[in-house]
């Protein structure tokens, strides 16, 4: 681009840019139309280029959604005040003038497909926010070929009309869309389940996680084209403020994703748990056909209920007094050991447990005192076999120490499990939620308890139940339908009285209680190692897993993390933990950006609270999840 100077008689100098031709493809003119050529100068701003294009096409229409796409650089020219010179655009640039919002096909967790217009120029993070507003779900998702990822965004509650967000009440067609989003699907036929792709190993699961889209870059930059098909899925397993009154679509879609994870064996569960999941699916299917999922439209009553609940919690909190649990509990420090469980006298006070050789020695110093704040608590229960184990992962500088407590009966288990869960959150036994936590655990145990002799009435009332539609394929081979039916109907007796929303919530609670819940896998190579291993990414920790035998080698918690960074040149992730613990690894089945975004996303969500739930700090999210490539 040439620059000329003109000297006026007065002595003043004026620099002029030479004009040159710029060819731009205008998409609206059709695929066979030649590019539109306009005369420009390097000091012309992008907005001026657009004006010249619109004038030359002589098409009268709304051009406000159009923008210029620079094909060689894979970038949108959205800063319309910038000049061509500042962008570095020359005559050989391939520019396309086209709409920013374009049709997209989304496969939802419930198996339905919706076609909508999405923004192809914004970062995926913001694009999915727009999609979620249209679908009336209130977490954020992120996109990738065949996938969209969830980034947990809470927004203000919607204005309701006739029990649904107001924009769905505009027409019968929109109302039908809302019903499709908010009503659970009937159980799939067994042959449909068996035809679905099922990951056969943790490596298969790891390959799936390599396909998430980058939330910091736009769809066009990730080679997503108009009318491409993407999957919309929850990526981050941290769910805030799941309110059945307002989050009907979100609750339904989350249930559908959890249900398919169970049916396709994406997450492991015991046979007893599978029967319970089957019973809940059966109940949810029956109730959803007779009980419409209507939202409450009486705002005044909702406010009153919230106020009464707040008052009740406050009064309970004020009247509670410090308590402690003391009982004989069988204890084993590690699972993989030849030693059995040994009985000690345990004392549970505040957020710590201490154990002694006997009750008489409990007035002295304990053998050991364990602070449970920040620990991981997982159940290992089989009611029929009277097995009541509590698995604790205790934070330590070098990772996590594993401890098992064996309770004698349901009552003892419910109390100690409730206490451990509260203590892990920094709450004592005096917390007002202690009794409700106990009741919730006992309700779960009741669901697993068989009611012998009670299934005959249920079976006679519904002989058409196809139980192979309610369990994963491995049980299709193991049991015939007539063998499964009485077992599922036995479990059904314990959930038959639940409302639809309560049944959905109970299904999700049991799903979240599974040991492998929330784990996303990536195959990695740790620095200094000669073999590939698996990195499990959970909402609050990282897990190193031996690829050969599947054993957990090490666990590191995010709250012990001092810093993490990515060397983008060698594609290596490095993390420093407290206690001078440093790890580094390269990713085998995914780009290191995906691991970086997983960790940053979970760190971001740990900073959120109920008080800040309506405010989304997008700058902080991109700072935690984006790399120099995104910038």
Secondary structure, DSSP 8 states (H G I E B T S, - for coil): --EEEEE-TTS-EEEEE--EEEEEEEGGG-TTS--EEEEE-TT-BHHHHHHHHHHHHT--S--TTEEEEETTTTEEE--TTSBHHHHT--TT--EEEEESEEEEEEE-TTS-EEEEEEESSS-HHHHHHHHHHHHT--S-EEEETTEEEE---------EETTEEGGGGS-HHHHHHHHHHHS------HHHHHHS----SHHHHHHHHTT---TTS-TGGGT--TT-EEE----S-------TTT-HHHHHHHHHHHHHHHHTTSS---HHHHHHHHHHHHHHHHHHHHS-------HHHHHHHHHHHHHHHHHHHHH----EEEEEEEEES-SSSS---EEEEEEEETTEEEEESSSGGGGS--SEEEE-TT-EEEEEEETTTTEEEEEEEEEETTEEEEEEEE-SSHHHHHHHHHHHHHHHTT--TTSTTHHHHHHHHHHHHHHHS--TT-HHHHHHH-TT--GGGSS-HHHHHH--HHHHHHHHHHHHTTTTT--HHHHHHHHHHHHHTSTTTT-EEEEEEETT-SS-EEEEE-SSEEEEE-TTT--EEEEEEGGGEEEEEEETTTTEEEEEETTTEEEEEEESSS-HHHHHHHHHHHHHHHT--GGGTT---HHHHHHHH--TTT-
